[in-house]
Amino acid sequence: MTNHIEPTEEYDGRIRVKLLDDHAETRAIPCSSYTEAITLVKEHQHEVTTAKIIDREQEVVFSSADMDIDVWESIWKNEKRRLSVNVEDRDCPYDNISCFFDDLCVQCKMDKLQDELDC
């Protein structure tokens, strides 16, 4: 029995890394995961003009012209972790579906602050 199983993140190859170079042909490399795409960008980013990660919907989710890959990777990991956390349901009095116990909507934040000031 395995004590610790790493979660897998596999894709169908529709995630791509595009390596654009002013002096050579553009290369598109299919990847099986974002982790693989990040590794490829890190390996090739200094060899090309721009490195991009393209998602399944053909949207550019990363461009080395706009951001450092280490910063983007950190943000991506934080978002992935945040999405994987089970969030306790909360009945917002303003029916805001984006209102959570640890991330209140603006109206609930104002109410909480007002309650604290009234005490």
C-alpha positions as CSV (number, residue, x, y, z in Angstrom):
1,M,0.0,0.0,0.0
2,T,1.3,3.4,-0.9
3,N,1.7,5.9,1.9
4,H,1.5,9.0,-0.3
5,I,0.0,9.1,-3.7
6,E,0.7,12.2,-5.9
7,P,-2.3,13.5,-7.7
8,T,-2.0,13.1,-11.4
9,E,-2.8,15.8,-14.0
10,E,-3.0,14.3,-17.4
11,Y,-4.3,16.0,-20.6
12,D,-4.9,14.8,-24.1
13,G,-2.0,16.7,-25.7
14,R,-4.1,19.8,-26.6
15,I,-2.0,21.9,-24.3
16,R,0.9,23.2,-26.3
17,V,4.0,25.2,-25.9
18,K,4.7,27.6,-28.8
19,L,8.3,28.7,-29.2
20,L,8.5,31.8,-31.4
21,D,11.8,33.0,-32.7
22,D,12.5,36.0,-34.9
23,H,15.3,34.1,-36.7
24,A,13.8,30.6,-36.9
25,E,10.5,28.8,-37.5
26,T,7.8,28.8,-34.8
27,R,7.6,25.4,-33.1
28,A,4.5,24.1,-31.4
29,I,5.1,21.2,-28.9
30,P,2.1,19.2,-27.6
31,C,2.2,18.6,-23.8
32,S,0.4,16.1,-21.6
33,S,0.2,18.4,-18.6
34,Y,0.8,22.0,-17.5
35,T,3.8,20.7,-15.5
36,E,5.3,19.4,-18.7
37,A,4.6,22.7,-20.5
38,I,6.2,24.7,-17.7
39,T,9.3,22.6,-17.8
40,L,9.5,23.1,-21.6
41,V,9.2,26.8,-21.3
42,K,11.9,26.9,-18.6
43,E,14.2,24.9,-20.8
44,H,13.7,27.0,-24.0
45,Q,12.8,30.5,-22.9
46,H,16.2,31.9,-23.3
47,E,16.7,30.4,-26.8
48,V,13.7,32.0,-28.3
49,T,12.1,35.5,-28.6
50,T,8.8,34.4,-26.9
51,A,7.6,31.2,-25.3
52,K,3.8,30.7,-24.9
53,I,1.6,28.1,-23.2
54,I,-1.7,27.5,-25.1
55,D,-4.6,25.8,-23.3
56,R,-7.2,23.4,-24.7
57,E,-9.4,26.3,-25.8
58,Q,-6.5,27.7,-27.9
59,E,-6.2,30.6,-25.4
60,V,-2.7,31.9,-24.5
61,V,-2.5,31.4,-20.7
62,F,1.2,32.3,-20.5
63,S,3.6,34.4,-22.6
64,S,7.2,35.0,-21.6
65,A,6.9,38.5,-23.1
66,D,4.4,39.4,-20.4
67,M,5.6,37.5,-17.3
68,D,8.4,35.4,-15.9
69,I,7.6,31.7,-15.9
70,D,8.5,31.2,-12.3
71,V,6.0,33.9,-11.2
72,W,3.3,32.3,-13.5
73,E,4.0,28.8,-12.1
74,S,3.7,30.1,-8.5
75,I,0.3,31.7,-9.4
76,W,-0.8,28.6,-11.2
77,K,0.1,26.3,-8.3
78,N,-1.7,28.6,-5.8
79,E,-4.9,28.6,-8.0
80,K,-4.7,24.9,-8.4
81,R,-4.4,24.4,-4.6
82,R,-7.2,26.9,-3.9
83,L,-9.6,25.1,-6.3
84,S,-8.8,21.7,-4.8
85,V,-9.7,22.8,-1.3
86,N,-13.2,21.9,-0.1
87,V,-15.0,25.2,0.6
88,E,-17.8,25.1,3.2
89,D,-21.1,26.3,1.8
90,R,-22.3,29.7,3.0
91,D,-25.7,31.3,2.6
92,C,-25.0,34.8,1.7
93,P,-27.8,37.2,2.7
94,Y,-27.2,39.0,-0.6
95,D,-27.4,35.8,-2.7
96,N,-23.9,36.3,-3.9
97,I,-22.6,32.9,-5.2
98,S,-19.0,34.1,-4.8
99,C,-19.4,34.7,-1.1
100,F,-17.5,32.1,1.1
101,F,-16.6,31.9,4.8
102,D,-12.9,32.7,4.0
103,D,-13.6,35.0,1.1
104,L,-16.6,37.2,1.8
105,C,-18.4,39.3,-0.8
106,V,-18.1,43.1,-0.5
107,Q,-21.5,43.5,1.1
108,C,-20.8,40.9,3.7
109,K,-17.3,42.4,4.4
110,M,-19.0,45.7,5.0
111,D,-21.5,44.1,7.3
112,K,-18.8,42.4,9.3
113,L,-16.8,45.6,9.6
114,Q,-19.9,47.4,10.8
115,D,-20.6,44.7,13.4
116,E,-17.1,45.0,14.7
117,L,-17.4,48.8,14.9
118,D,-20.7,48.5,16.8
119,C,-19.2,46.3,19.5
